[in-house]
Amino acid sequence: MLDTPVEFSIGQVAERTGLSVHTLRLYEREGLLTSRPRRSSAGRRVYSEWDVQWLDNCTKFRASGMPLAAIRRLAELVGEGPGNEAERLELLRAHRQRVLDRIAELHDCLDLISNKVGAYEEAVRQGNADRLWGTRSTGPDTAPAPDTHGRR
């Protein structure tokens, strides 16, 4: 007995991926799929398990800030098949570096926020939170706080 490939309607794919039907159509128009979905005899889009997996990847690429142009190029390369793995790798490495840079930036922001939270918690605990607000010349939120980055 042969296994028949699992096929999904656009509504089923929307449900599985969390993408709207509108977004799925947009992704197709924008060339973000590795190939156009096949059409049923009734003319409706039919997606494969591979398509659903690719869309899950696209969702993660977008969530990580990958530009649509980069996803489009990656989809083109994947759709072309073997032989362009070096270009795919370079595209993915460049995006990984952008994500790592963003993570470092967010860690820096988190350090600042954590220091501010600590300063406010301490001031509230000691009952002198009103001292967190400086004069017009020094500006608000100037109370010193322990900080490893030289900020207040």
LOFINU-212354 format. One record per atom (N, C-alpha, C, O): atom name; y, z, x. Coordinates in nm, 4 decimals. Layout:
[paba "CA",[Y,Z,X]] ...
END
This chain:
[paba "N",[-0.1172,0.0000,0.0834]] [paba "CA",[0.0000,0.0000,0.0000]] [paba "C",[0.1243,0.0000,0.0885]] [paba "O",[0.1375,0.0850,0.1766]] [paba "N",[0.2137,-0.0926,0.0663]] [paba "CA",[0.3353,-0.1039,0.1456]] [paba "C",[0.4427,-0.0105,0.0902]] [paba "O",[0.4593,0.0042,-0.0309]] [paba "N",[0.5144,0.0515,0.1828]] [paba "CA",[0.6276,0.1322,0.1418]] [paba "C",[0.7443,0.0396,0.1112]] [paba "O",[0.7813,-0.0440,0.1936]] [paba "N",[0.8009,0.0545,-0.0051]] [paba "CA",[0.9192,-0.0236,-0.0368]] [paba "C",[1.0413,0.0551,0.0082]] [paba "O",[1.0475,0.1768,-0.0093]] [paba "N",[1.1388,-0.0149,0.0665]] [paba "CA",[1.2580,0.0557,0.1134]] [paba "C",[1.3318,0.1212,-0.0033]] [paba "O",[1.3381,0.0668,-0.1135]] [paba "N",[1.3859,0.2361,0.0232]] [paba "CA",[1.4629,0.3063,-0.0774]] [paba "C",[1.5993,0.2382,-0.0875]] [paba "O",[1.6627,0.2081,0.0136]] [paba "N",[1.6425,0.2148,-0.2089]] [paba "CA",[1.7717,0.1529,-0.2319]] [paba "C",[1.8549,0.2412,-0.3232]] [paba "O",[1.8020,0.3109,-0.4098]] [paba "N",[1.9857,0.2370,-0.3025]] [paba "CA",[2.0760,0.3226,-0.3766]] [paba "C",[2.1888,0.2403,-0.4372]] [paba "O",[2.2373,0.1441,-0.3777]] [paba "N",[2.2288,0.2806,-0.5561]] [paba "CA",[2.3463,0.2204,-0.6189]] [paba "C",[2.4705,0.2799,-0.5547]] [paba "O",[2.4626,0.3795,-0.4827]] [paba "N",[2.5843,0.2190,-0.5809]] [paba "CA",[2.7092,0.2699,-0.5245]] [paba "C",[2.7369,0.4121,-0.5753]] [paba "O",[2.7892,0.4950,-0.5009]] [paba "N",[2.7027,0.4403,-0.6998]] [paba "CA",[2.7215,0.5747,-0.7542]] [paba "C",[2.6336,0.6770,-0.6842]] [paba "O",[2.6772,0.7887,-0.6565]] [paba "N",[2.5091,0.6384,-0.6556]] [paba "CA",[2.4188,0.7292,-0.5847]] [paba "C",[2.4681,0.7547,-0.4424]] [paba "O",[2.4600,0.8668,-0.3920]] [paba "N",[2.5188,0.6505,-0.3788]] [paba "CA",[2.5713,0.6666,-0.2428]] [paba "C",[2.6946,0.7566,-0.2450]] [paba "O",[2.7116,0.8417,-0.1578]] [paba "N",[2.7792,0.7375,-0.3440]] [paba "CA",[2.8976,0.8232,-0.3572]] [paba "C",[2.8541,0.9691,-0.3706]] [paba "O",[2.9111,1.0574,-0.3066]] [paba "N",[2.7553,0.9934,-0.4520]] [paba "CA",[2.7063,1.1299,-0.4715]] [paba "C",[2.6454,1.1866,-0.3436]] [paba "O",[2.6688,1.3028,-0.3104]] [paba "N",[2.5686,1.1069,-0.2726]] [paba "CA",[2.5022,1.1549,-0.1501]] [paba "C",[2.5988,1.1781,-0.0352]] [paba "O",[2.5791,1.2686,0.0459]] [paba "N",[2.7037,1.0962,-0.0281]] [paba "CA",[2.7946,1.1047,0.0869]] [paba "C",[2.9190,1.1873,0.0592]] [paba "O",[2.9865,1.2316,0.1521]] [paba "N",[2.9498,1.2083,-0.0685]] [paba "CA",[3.0737,1.2768,-0.1029]] [paba "C",[3.1950,1.1845,-0.1009]] [paba "O",[3.3077,1.2291,-0.1222]] [paba "N",[3.1721,1.0571,-0.0757]] [paba "CA",[3.2799,0.9584,-0.0792]] [paba "C",[3.2917,0.9043,-0.2208]] [paba "O",[3.1918,0.8932,-0.2918]] [paba "N",[3.4109,0.8713,-0.2612]] [paba "CA",[3.4283,0.8135,-0.3943]] [paba "C",[3.3830,0.6676,-0.3942]] [paba "O",[3.3736,0.6041,-0.2892]] [paba "N",[3.3555,0.6166,-0.5122]] [paba "CA",[3.3202,0.4755,-0.5257]] [paba "C",[3.4347,0.3902,-0.4724]] [paba "O",[3.4120,0.2896,-0.4053]] [paba "N",[3.5570,0.4305,-0.5025]] [paba "CA",[3.6747,0.3589,-0.4521]] [paba "C",[3.6740,0.3544,-0.2991]] [paba "O",[3.6997,0.2495,-0.2400]] [paba "N",[3.6447,0.4675,-0.2350]] [paba "CA",[3.6419,0.4740,-0.0882]] [paba "C",[3.5306,0.3864,-0.0323]] [paba "O",[3.5495,0.3200,0.0696]] [paba "N",[3.4155,0.3856,-0.0976]] [paba "CA",[3.3050,0.3006,-0.0516]] [paba "C",[3.3453,0.1532,-0.0562]] [paba "O",[3.3149,0.0773,0.0358]] [paba "N",[3.4120,0.1141,-0.1605]] [paba "CA",[3.4586,-0.0252,-0.1704]] [paba "C",[3.5644,-0.0540,-0.0634]] [paba "O",[3.5660,-0.1616,-0.0036]] [paba "N",[3.6520,0.0431,-0.0406]] [paba "CA",[3.7546,0.0284,0.0634]] [paba "C",[3.6877,0.0132,0.2006]] [paba "O",[3.7247,-0.0749,0.2783]] [paba "N",[3.5901,0.0980,0.2300]] [paba "CA",[3.5192,0.0890,0.3581]] [paba "C",[3.4573,-0.0493,0.3752]] [paba "O",[3.4608,-0.1060,0.4844]] [paba "N",[3.4016,-0.1027,0.2692]] [paba "CA",[3.3430,-0.2363,0.2773]] [paba "C",[3.4515,-0.3405,0.3049]] [paba "O",[3.4351,-0.4254,0.3925]] [paba "N",[3.5623,-0.3343,0.2307]] [paba "CA",[3.6726,-0.4300,0.2512]] [paba "C",[3.7306,-0.4204,0.3912]] [paba "O",[3.7662,-0.5218,0.4513]] [paba "N",[3.7402,-0.2987,0.4432]] [paba "CA",[3.7990,-0.2758,0.5757]] [paba "C",[3.7030,-0.3069,0.6902]] [paba "O",[3.7411,-0.2978,0.8069]] [paba "N",[3.5796,-0.3433,0.6583]] [paba "CA",[3.4833,-0.3791,0.7629]] [paba "C",[3.4269,-0.2592,0.8371]] [paba "O",[3.3915,-0.2697,0.9546]] [paba "N",[3.4182,-0.1451,0.7694]] [paba "CA",[3.3693,-0.0247,0.8357]] [paba "C",[3.2182,-0.0076,0.8252]] [paba "O",[3.1621,0.0857,0.8826]] [paba "N",[3.1524,-0.0968,0.7525]] [paba "CA",[3.0069,-0.0944,0.7426]] [paba "C",[2.9493,-0.1911,0.8456]] [paba "O",[3.0152,-0.2873,0.8852]] [paba "N",[2.8281,-0.1654,0.8877]] [paba "CA",[2.7668,-0.2517,0.9885]] [paba "C",[2.7281,-0.3871,0.9310]] [paba "O",[2.7105,-0.4840,1.0049]] [paba "N",[2.7150,-0.3936,0.8000]] [paba "CA",[2.6910,-0.5204,0.7302]] [paba "C",[2.7316,-0.5005,0.5846]] [paba "O",[2.7414,-0.3877,0.5362]] [paba "N",[2.7545,-0.6093,0.5172]] [paba "CA",[2.7896,-0.5993,0.3747]] [paba "C",[2.6663,-0.5518,0.2986]] [paba "O",[2.5544,-0.5943,0.3274]] [paba "N",[2.6876,-0.4628,0.2009]] [paba "CA",[2.5727,-0.4218,0.1196]] [paba "C",[2.5129,-0.5424,0.0479]] [paba "O",[2.5836,-0.6346,0.0072]] [paba "N",[2.3839,-0.5390,0.0342]] [paba "CA",[2.3137,-0.6433,-0.0387]] [paba "C",[2.3515,-0.6325,-0.1858]] [paba "O",[2.3923,-0.5258,-0.2318]] [paba "N",[2.3384,-0.7402,-0.2586]] [paba "CA",[2.3676,-0.7401,-0.4026]] [paba "C",[2.2373,-0.7538,-0.4809]] [paba "O",[2.1479,-0.8296,-0.4433]] [paba "N",[2.2290,-0.6794,-0.5899]] [paba "CA",[2.1128,-0.6898,-0.6785]] [paba "C",[2.1227,-0.8200,-0.7575]] [paba "O",[2.2231,-0.8907,-0.7494]] [paba "N",[2.0197,-0.8510,-0.8328]] [paba "CA",[2.0223,-0.9730,-0.9150]] [paba "C",[2.1332,-0.9656,-1.0194]] [paba "O",[2.1793,-1.0684,-1.0690]] [paba "N",[2.1756,-0.8446,-1.0522]] [paba "CA",[2.2856,-0.8263,-1.1466]] [paba "C",[2.4217,-0.8280,-1.0768]] [paba "O",[2.5249,-0.8127,-1.1422]] [paba "N",[2.4227,-0.8466,-0.9448]] [paba "CA",[2.5472,-0.8554,-0.8697]] [paba "C",[2.6036,-0.7222,-0.8245]] [paba "O",[2.7155,-0.7162,-0.7737]] [paba "N",[2.5280,-0.6163,-0.8423]] [paba "CA",[2.5748,-0.4826,-0.8025]] [paba "C",[2.5357,-0.4540,-0.6581]] [paba "O",[2.4330,-0.5007,-0.6088]] [paba "N",[2.6202,-0.3762,-0.5920]] [paba "CA",[2.5916,-0.3377,-0.4534]] [paba "C",[2.4654,-0.2529,-0.4480]] [paba "O",[2.4416,-0.1677,-0.5337]] [paba "N",[2.3851,-0.2784,-0.3449]] [paba "CA",[2.2636,-0.2009,-0.3210]] [paba "C",[2.2677,-0.1555,-0.1756]] [paba "O",[2.2804,-0.2372,-0.0844]] [paba "N",[2.2570,-0.0268,-0.1554]] [paba "CA",[2.2657,0.0317,-0.0217]] [paba "C",[2.1286,0.0803,0.0232]] [paba "O",[2.0462,0.1230,-0.0577]] [paba "N",[2.1063,0.0727,0.1537]] [paba "CA",[1.9818,0.1217,0.2128]] [paba "C",[2.0022,0.2632,0.2677]] [paba "O",[2.1143,0.3137,0.2735]] [paba "N",[1.8936,0.3244,0.3068]] [paba "CA",[1.9021,0.4559,0.3703]] [paba "C",[1.9866,0.4457,0.4983]] [paba "O",[2.0637,0.5368,0.5288]] [paba "N",[1.9725,0.3363,0.5722]] [paba "CA",[2.0530,0.3138,0.6929]] [paba "C",[2.2018,0.3137,0.6583]] [paba "O",[2.2824,0.3745,0.7287]] [paba "N",[2.2377,0.2449,0.5494]] [paba "CA",[2.3780,0.2408,0.5070]] [paba "C",[2.4310,0.3818,0.4797]] [paba "O",[2.5430,0.4151,0.5185]] [paba "N",[2.3509,0.4632,0.4136]] [paba "CA",[2.3919,0.6001,0.3811]] [paba "C",[2.4111,0.6806,0.5102]] [paba "O",[2.5079,0.7555,0.5234]] [paba "N",[2.3185,0.6647,0.6049]] [paba "CA",[2.3320,0.7345,0.7332]] [paba "C",[2.4576,0.6884,0.8067]] [paba "O",[2.5298,0.7704,0.8636]] [paba "N",[2.4840,0.5582,0.8058]] [paba "CA",[2.6033,0.5059,0.8723]] [paba "C",[2.7293,0.5621,0.8063]] [paba "O",[2.8238,0.5995,0.8757]] [paba "N",[2.7314,0.5682,0.6750]] [paba "CA",[2.8464,0.6230,0.6030]] [paba "C",[2.8666,0.7706,0.6359]] [paba "O",[2.9802,0.8170,0.6458]] [paba "N",[2.7580,0.8439,0.6528]] [paba "CA",[2.7696,0.9840,0.6970]] [paba "C",[2.8356,0.9895,0.8351]] [paba "O",[2.9208,1.0746,0.8606]] [paba "N",[2.7953,0.8976,0.9240]] [paba "CA",[2.8587,0.8909,1.0558]] [paba "C",[3.0073,0.8596,1.0418]] [paba "O",[3.0909,0.9227,1.1065]] [paba "N",[3.0398,0.7623,0.9576]] [paba "CA",[3.1804,0.7242,0.9372]] [paba "C",[3.2620,0.8432,0.8878]] [paba "O",[3.3758,0.8632,0.9304]] [paba "N",[3.2042,0.9208,0.7992]] [paba "CA",[3.2730,1.0386,0.7467]] [paba "C",[3.3042,1.1361,0.8597]] [paba "O",[3.4133,1.1928,0.8652]] [paba "N",[3.2089,1.1551,0.9487]] [paba "CA",[3.2316,1.2450,1.0623]] [paba "C",[3.3299,1.1850,1.1622]] [paba "O",[3.4129,1.2566,1.2183]] [paba "N",[3.3212,1.0545,1.1845]] [paba "CA",[3.4180,0.9891,1.2728]] [paba "C",[3.5595,1.0088,1.2185]] [paba "O",[3.6505,1.0436,1.2938]] [paba "N",[3.5784,0.9868,1.0878]] [paba "CA",[3.7110,1.0030,1.0269]] [paba "C",[3.7560,1.1478,1.0337]] [paba "O",[3.8717,1.1753,1.0656]] [paba "N",[3.6651,1.2415,1.0037]] [paba "CA",[3.7012,1.3834,1.0075]] [paba "C",[3.7433,1.4260,1.1478]] [paba "O",[3.8227,1.5187,1.1636]] [paba "N",[3.6907,1.3592,1.2481]] [paba "CA",[3.7249,1.3919,1.3870]] [paba "C",[3.8488,1.3166,1.4346]] [paba "O",[3.8894,1.3298,1.5501]] [paba "N",[3.9087,1.2376,1.3454]] [paba "CA",[4.0320,1.1686,1.3802]] [paba "C",[4.0147,1.0299,1.4382]] [paba "O",[4.1110,0.9720,1.4885]] [paba "N",[3.8943,0.9750,1.4325]] [paba "CA",[3.8756,0.8398,1.4857]] [paba "C",[3.9536,0.7403,1.4001]] [paba "O",[3.9392,0.7391,1.2778]] [paba "N",[4.0352,0.6576,1.4629]] [paba "CA",[4.1114,0.5579,1.3863]] [paba "C",[4.0192,0.4569,1.3180]] [paba "O",[3.9103,0.4275,1.3671]] [paba "N",[4.0642,0.4048,1.2048]] [paba "CA",[3.9847,0.3058,1.1324]] [paba "C",[3.9528,0.1854,1.2204]] [paba "O",[3.8432,0.1299,1.2120]] [paba "N",[4.0468,0.1449,1.3039]] [paba "CA",[4.0225,0.0294,1.3916]] [paba "C",[3.9050,0.0551,1.4862]] [paba "O",[3.8267,-0.0357,1.5142]] [paba "N",[3.8931,0.1763,1.5346]] [paba "CA",[3.7818,0.2096,1.6250]] [paba "C",[3.6497,0.2120,1.5482]] [paba "O",[3.5478,0.1649,1.5986]] [paba "N",[3.6510,0.2665,1.4268]] [paba "CA",[3.5288,0.2660,1.3456]] [paba "C",[3.4896,0.1222,1.3130]] [paba "O",[3.3719,0.0865,1.3176]] [paba "N",[3.5882,0.0408,1.2802]] [paba "CA",[3.5619,-0.1004,1.2501]] [paba "C",[3.4971,-0.1690,1.3697]] [paba "O",[3.3987,-0.2415,1.3550]] [paba "N",[3.5532,-0.1455,1.4888]] [paba "CA",[3.4974,-0.2089,1.6084]] [paba "C",[3.3561,-0.1601,1.6349]] [paba "O",[3.2683,-0.2391,1.6694]] [paba "N",[3.3338,-0.0312,1.6190]] [paba "CA",[3.1999,0.0235,1.6387]] [paba "C",[3.1023,-0.0367,1.5375]] [paba "O",[2.9895,-0.0709,1.5731]] [paba "N",[3.1443,-0.0496,1.4131]] [paba "CA",[3.0592,-0.1099,1.3102]] [paba "C",[3.0251,-0.2544,1.3461]] [paba "O",[2.9116,-0.2986,1.3280]] [paba "N",[3.1240,-0.3273,1.3970]] [paba "CA",[3.0992,-0.4656,1.4392]] [paba "C",[2.9939,-0.4692,1.5493]] [paba "O",[2.9003,-0.5490,1.5450]] [paba "N",[3.0106,-0.3825,1.6467]] [paba "CA",[2.9171,-0.3796,1.7594]] [paba "C",[2.7763,-0.3437,1.7142]] [paba "O",[2.6791,-0.4070,1.7554]] [paba "N",[2.7659,-0.2421,1.6296]] [paba "CA",[2.6341,-0.2020,1.5789]] [paba "C",[2.5741,-0.3156,1.4972]] [paba "O",[2.4550,-0.3447,1.5085]] [paba "N",[2.6564,-0.3795,1.4154]] [paba "CA",[2.6091,-0.4910,1.3335]] [paba "C",[2.5616,-0.6101,1.4145]] [paba "O",[2.4758,-0.6862,1.3696]] [paba "N",[2.6174,-0.6265,1.5343]] [paba "CA",[2.5760,-0.7371,1.6207]] [paba "C",[2.4374,-0.7138,1.6803]] [paba "O",[2.3712,-0.8089,1.7219]] [paba "N",[2.3936,-0.5898,1.6846]] [paba "CA",[2.2617,-0.5583,1.7389]] [paba "C",[2.2662,-0.5284,1.8871]] [paba "O",[2.3729,-0.5030,1.9430]] [paba "N",[2.1496,-0.5314,1.9510]] [paba "CA",[2.1400,-0.4952,2.0929]] [paba "C",[2.2223,-0.5862,2.1836]] [paba "O",[2.2513,-0.7014,2.1513]] [paba "N",[2.2587,-0.5293,2.2990]] [paba "CA",[2.3280,-0.6064,2.4008]] [paba "C",[2.4710,-0.5628,2.4261]] [paba "O",[2.5319,-0.6059,2.5240]] [paba "N",[2.5259,-0.4785,2.3403]] [paba "CA",[2.6644,-0.4357,2.3589]] [paba "C",[2.6762,-0.2832,2.3681]] [paba "O",[2.7810,-0.2255,2.3389]] [paba "N",[2.5685,-0.2211,2.4086]] [paba "CA",[2.5649,-0.0744,2.4135]] [paba "C",[2.6701,-0.0161,2.5071]] [paba "O",[2.7226,0.0921,2.4808]] [paba "N",[2.7017,-0.0861,2.6158]] [paba "CA",[2.8025,-0.0355,2.7099]] [paba "C",[2.9393,-0.0267,2.6424]] [paba "O",[3.0132,0.0692,2.6648]] [paba "N",[2.9734,-0.1249,2.5607]] [paba "CA",[3.1017,-0.1208,2.4899]] [paba "C",[3.1019,-0.0100,2.3840]] [paba "O",[3.2023,0.0587,2.3653]] [paba "N",[2.9883,0.0067,2.3149]] [paba "CA",[2.9777,0.1167,2.2170]] [paba "C",[2.9970,0.2498,2.2872]] [paba "O",[3.0703,0.3367,2.2399]] [paba "N",[2.9298,0.2644,2.4011]] [paba "CA",[2.9376,0.3896,2.4770]] [paba "C",[3.0810,0.4182,2.5193]] [paba "O",[3.1265,0.5321,2.5083]] [paba "N",[3.1522,0.3187,2.5668]] [paba "CA",[3.2906,0.3380,2.6100]] [paba "C",[3.3795,0.3796,2.4928]] [paba "O",[3.4634,0.4687,2.5061]] [paba "N",[3.3605,0.3150,2.3792]] [paba "CA",[3.4374,0.3502,2.2598]] [paba "C",[3.4107,0.4961,2.2202]] [paba "O",[3.5039,0.5707,2.1901]] [paba "N",[3.2844,0.5356,2.2206]] [paba "CA",[3.2476,0.6722,2.1833]] [paba "C",[3.2958,0.7740,2.2869]] [paba "O",[3.3393,0.8833,2.2506]] [paba "N",[3.2883,0.7392,2.4143]] [paba "CA",[3.3386,0.8305,2.5181]] [paba "C",[3.4888,0.8536,2.5036]] [paba "O",[3.5367,0.9662,2.5166]] [paba "N",[3.5623,0.7463,2.4765]] [paba "CA",[3.7076,0.7594,2.4602]] [paba "C",[3.7395,0.8498,2.3411]] [paba "O",[3.8293,0.9336,2.3481]] [paba "N",[3.6662,0.8323,2.2335]] [paba "CA",[3.6918,0.9174,2.1169]] [paba "C",[3.6509,1.0620,2.1450]] [paba "O",[3.7207,1.1554,2.1055]] [paba "N",[3.5388,1.0800,2.2124]] [paba "CA",[3.4971,1.2163,2.2476]] [paba "C",[3.6067,1.2852,2.3276]] [paba "O",[3.6340,1.4031,2.3053]] [paba "N",[3.6699,1.2143,2.4198]] [paba "CA",[3.7764,1.2749,2.5000]] [paba "C",[3.8952,1.3128,2.4127]] [paba "O",[3.9550,1.4188,2.4315]] [paba "N",[3.9299,1.2264,2.3168]] [paba "CA",[4.0398,1.2602,2.2244]] [paba "C",[4.0061,1.3862,2.1444]] [paba "O",[4.0925,1.4711,2.1223]] [paba "N",[3.8809,1.3981,2.1013]] [paba "CA",[3.8385,1.5167,2.0260]] [paba "C",[3.8432,1.6404,2.1153]] [paba "O",[3.8894,1.7461,2.0723]] [paba "N",[3.7960,1.6280,2.2389]] [paba "CA",[3.8006,1.7423,2.3323]] [paba "C",[3.9451,1.7843,2.3596]] [paba "O",[3.9757,1.9034,2.3652]] [paba "N",[4.0335,1.6863,2.3766]] [paba "CA",[4.1752,1.7177,2.3972]] [paba "C",[4.2328,1.7897,2.2762]] [paba "O",[4.3087,1.8855,2.2907]] [paba "N",[4.1969,1.7439,2.1577]] [paba "CA",[4.2466,1.8079,2.0351]] [paba "C",[4.1915,1.9496,2.0220]] [paba "O",[4.2636,2.0406,1.9810]] [paba "N",[4.0655,1.9688,2.0562]] [paba "CA",[4.0054,2.1028,2.0522]] [paba "C",[4.0795,2.1958,2.1479]] [paba "O",[4.1077,2.3105,2.1132]] [paba "N",[4.1107,2.1478,2.2667]] [paba "CA",[4.1850,2.2298,2.3636]] [paba "C",[4.3223,2.2654,2.3085]] [paba "O",[4.3676,2.3791,2.3222]] [paba "N",[4.3885,2.1681,2.2459]] [paba "CA",[4.5187,2.1938,2.1856]] [paba "C",[4.5065,2.2986,2.0739]] [paba "O",[4.5897,2.3887,2.0631]] [paba "N",[4.4031,2.2857,1.9919]] [paba "CA",[4.3827,2.3819,1.8839]] [paba "C",[4.3488,2.5206,1.9373]] [paba "O",[4.3915,2.6208,1.8798]] [paba "N",[4.2721,2.5281,2.0472]] [paba "CA",[4.2441,2.6584,2.1089]] [paba "C",[4.3739,2.7231,2.1565]] [paba "O",[4.3924,2.8438,2.1410]] [paba "N",[4.4626,2.6444,2.2138]] [paba "CA",[4.5912,2.6957,2.2582]] [paba "C",[4.6713,2.7484,2.1388]] [paba "O",[4.7316,2.8554,2.1463]] [paba "N",[4.6713,2.6733,2.0297]] [paba "CA",[4.7395,2.7176,1.9078]] [paba "C",[4.6758,2.8448,1.8542]] [paba "O",[4.7460,2.9367,1.8119]] [paba "N",[4.5444,2.8504,1.8557]] [paba "CA",[4.4740,2.9691,1.8069]] [paba "C",[4.5068,3.0916,1.8915]] [paba "O",[4.5226,3.2016,1.8384]] [paba "N",[4.5168,3.0731,2.0222]] [paba "CA",[4.5554,3.1853,2.1091]] [paba "C",[4.6918,3.2402,2.0689]] [paba "O",[4.7093,3.3615,2.0570]] [paba "N",[4.7879,3.1515,2.0482]] [paba "CA",[4.9209,3.1943,2.0069]] [paba "C",[4.9153,3.2688,1.8737]] [paba "O",[4.9732,3.3766,1.8601]] [paba "N",[4.8468,3.2123,1.7770]] [paba "CA",[4.8366,3.2744,1.6446]] [paba "C",[4.7663,3.4095,1.6539]] [paba "O",[4.8093,3.5060,1.5908]] [paba "N",[4.6595,3.4170,1.7312]] [paba "CA",[4.5874,3.5435,1.7472]] [paba "C",[4.6769,3.6496,1.8084]] [paba "O",[4.6722,3.7659,1.7681]] [paba "N",[4.7582,3.6108,1.9053]] [paba "CA",[4.8521,3.7058,1.9657]] [paba "C",[4.9551,3.7528,1.8637]] [paba "O",[4.9897,3.8709,1.8595]] [paba "N",[5.0032,3.6610,1.7824]] [paba "CA",[5.0987,3.6985,1.6778]] [paba "C",[5.0336,3.7936,1.5774]] [paba "O",[5.0945,3.8927,1.5373]] [paba "N",[4.9113,3.7640,1.5372]] [paba "CA",[4.8395,3.8523,1.4447]] [paba "C",[4.8265,3.9914,1.5056]] [paba "O",[4.8498,4.0915,1.4379]] [paba "N",[4.7893,3.9976,1.6332]] [paba "CA",[4.7769,4.1266,1.7010]] [paba "C",[4.9085,4.2030,1.7029]] [paba "O",[4.9111,4.3236,1.6783]] [paba "N",[5.0177,4.1330,1.7320]] [paba "CA",[5.1485,4.1979,1.7356]] [paba "C",[5.1867,4.2503,1.5979]] [paba "O",[5.2372,4.3620,1.5860]] [paba "N",[5.1635,4.1719,1.4952]] [paba "CA",[5.1967,4.2145,1.3594]] [paba "C",[5.1070,4.3305,1.3159]] [paba "O",[5.1545,4.4268,1.2557]] [paba "N",[4.9776,4.3213,1.3462]] [paba "CA",[4.8869,4.4315,1.3090]] [paba "C",[4.9304,4.5621,1.3743]] [paba "O",[4.9328,4.6673,1.3104]] [paba "N",[4.9646,4.5539,1.5018]] [paba "CA",[5.0075,4.6734,1.5744]] [paba "C",[5.1384,4.7277,1.5177]] [paba "O",[5.1525,4.8486,1.4989]] [paba "N",[5.2340,4.6393,1.4903]] [paba "CA",[5.3629,4.6835,1.4363]] [paba "C",[5.3455,4.7453,1.2977]] [paba "O",[5.4077,4.8472,1.2676]] [paba "N",[5.2628,4.6858,1.2142]] [paba "CA",[5.2379,4.7409,1.0812]] [paba "C",[5.1673,4.8760,1.0936]] [paba "O",[5.2016,4.9711,1.0235]] [paba "N",[5.0690,4.8838,1.1830]] [paba "CA",[4.9957,5.0090,1.2033]] [paba "C",[5.0898,5.1206,1.2495]] [paba "O",[5.0774,5.2348,1.2052]] [paba "N",[5.1828,5.0878,1.3372]] [paba "CA",[5.2757,5.1872,1.3904]] [paba "C",[5.3944,5.2130,1.2968]] [paba "O",[5.4736,5.3044,1.3196]] [paba "N",[5.4056,5.1320,1.1920]] [paba "CA",[5.5140,5.1508,1.0971]] [paba "C",[5.6482,5.0986,1.1437]] [paba "O",[5.7514,5.1395,1.0906]] [paba "N",[5.6498,5.0109,1.2398]] [paba "CA",[5.7776,4.9567,1.2873]] [paba "C",[5.7807,4.8037,1.2789]] [paba "O",[5.8329,4.7370,1.3682]] [paba "N",[5.7252,4.7498,1.1723]] [paba "CA",[5.7213,4.6047,1.1549]] [paba "C",[5.8603,4.5449,1.1437]] [paba "O",[5.8806,4.4274,1.1743]] [paba "N",[5.9579,4.6271,1.0990]] [paba "CA",[6.0936,4.5749,1.0885]] [paba "C",[6.1490,4.5346,1.2247]] [paba "O",[6.2443,4.4570,1.2320]] [paba "N",[6.0916,4.5852,1.3307]] [paba "CA",[6.1377,4.5514,1.4660]] [paba "C",[6.0884,4.4135,1.5110]] [paba "O",[6.1303,4.3621,1.6147]] [paba "N",[6.0000,4.3556,1.4326]] [paba "CA",[5.9532,4.2208,1.4662]] [paba "C",[6.0618,4.1160,1.4463]] [paba "O",[6.0504,4.0041,1.4964]] [paba "N",[6.1659,4.1516,1.3741]] [paba "CA",[6.2729,4.0575,1.3475]] [paba "C",[6.3917,4.0934,1.4334]] [paba "O",[6.4497,4.2011,1.4190]] [paba "N",[6.4278,4.0038,1.5223]] [paba "CA",[6.5381,4.0266,1.6148]] [paba "C",[6.6716,3.9945,1.5515]] [paba "O",[6.6815,3.9708,1.4311]] [paba "N",[6.7714,3.9942,1.6328]] [paba "CA",[6.9055,3.9583,1.5867]] [paba "C",[6.9194,3.8074,1.5863]] [paba "O",[6.8304,3.7352,1.6313]] [paba "N",[7.0322,3.7606,1.5348]] [paba "CA",[7.0549,3.6157,1.5326]] [paba "C",[7.0527,3.5564,1.6730]] [paba "O",[7.0121,3.4417,1.6916]] [paba "N",[7.0958,3.6333,1.7705]] [paba "CA",[7.1016,3.5787,1.9067]] [paba "C",[6.9624,3.5659,1.9682]] [paba "O",[6.9386,3.4776,2.0506]] [paba "N",[6.8718,3.6528,1.9289]] [paba "CA",[6.7371,3.6447,1.9862]] [paba "C",[6.6406,3.5730,1.8949]] [paba "O",[6.5358,3.5262,1.9394]] [paba "N",[6.6748,3.5637,1.7672]] [paba "CA",[6.5898,3.4921,1.6734]] [paba "C",[6.4811,3.5810,1.6167]] [paba "O",[6.4572,3.6909,1.6668]] [paba "N",[6.4157,3.5336,1.5129]] [paba "CA",[6.3112,3.6118,1.4496]] [paba "C",[6.1857,3.6181,1.5352]] [paba "O",[6.1619,3.5351,1.6230]] [paba "N",[6.1081,3.7188,1.5058]] [paba "CA",[5.9738,3.7272,1.5628]] [paba "C",[5.9771,3.7364,1.7146]] [paba "O",[5.9023,3.6669,1.7833]] [paba "N",[6.0642,3.8223,1.7668]] [paba "CA",[6.0793,3.8293,1.9120]] [paba "C",[6.0162,3.9537,1.9723]] [paba "O",[6.0300,3.9780,2.0922]] [paba "N",[5.9480,4.0321,1.8919]] [paba "CA",[5.8854,4.1520,1.9466]] [paba "C",[5.7813,4.1129,2.0497]] [paba "O",[5.7026,4.0209,2.0275]] [paba "N",[5.7807,4.1823,2.1619]] [paba "CA",[5.6824,4.1465,2.2638]] [paba "C",[5.5413,4.1751,2.2155]] [paba "O",[5.5157,4.2713,2.1431]] [paba "N",[5.4533,4.0906,2.2570]] [paba "CA",[5.3115,4.1105,2.2277]] [paba "C",[5.2330,4.0767,2.3520]] [paba "O",[5.2699,3.9864,2.4271]] [paba "N",[5.1250,4.1488,2.3740]] [paba "CA",[5.0415,4.1125,2.4890]] [paba "C",[4.9989,3.9673,2.4740]] [paba "O",[4.9553,3.9252,2.3668]] [paba "N",[5.0116,3.8922,2.5806]] [paba "CA",[4.9854,3.7496,2.5708]] [paba "C",[4.9414,3.6979,2.7067]] [paba "O",[5.0020,3.7292,2.8092]] [paba "N",[4.8382,3.6208,2.7062]] [paba "CA",[4.7881,3.5637,2.8310]] [paba "C",[4.8567,3.4324,2.8641]] [paba "O",[4.8344,3.3771,2.9718]] [paba "N",[4.9406,3.3807,2.7731]] [paba "CA",[5.0050,3.2513,2.7953]] [paba "C",[5.1551,3.2651,2.8166]] [paba "O",[5.2264,3.1648,2.8164]] [paba "N",[5.2043,3.3861,2.8347]] [paba "CA",[5.3459,3.4055,2.8618]] [paba "C",[5.4343,3.3849,2.7402]] [paba "O",[5.5552,3.3665,2.7544]] [paba "N",[5.3758,3.3876,2.6199]] [paba "CA",[5.4535,3.3727,2.4971]] [paba "C",[5.4641,3.5071,2.4296]] [paba "O",[5.3903,3.6004,2.4611]] [paba "N",[5.5559,3.5158,2.3376]] [paba "CA",[5.5662,3.6357,2.2546]] [paba "C",[5.5029,3.6100,2.1214]] [paba "O",[5.5007,3.6986,2.0359]] 
END
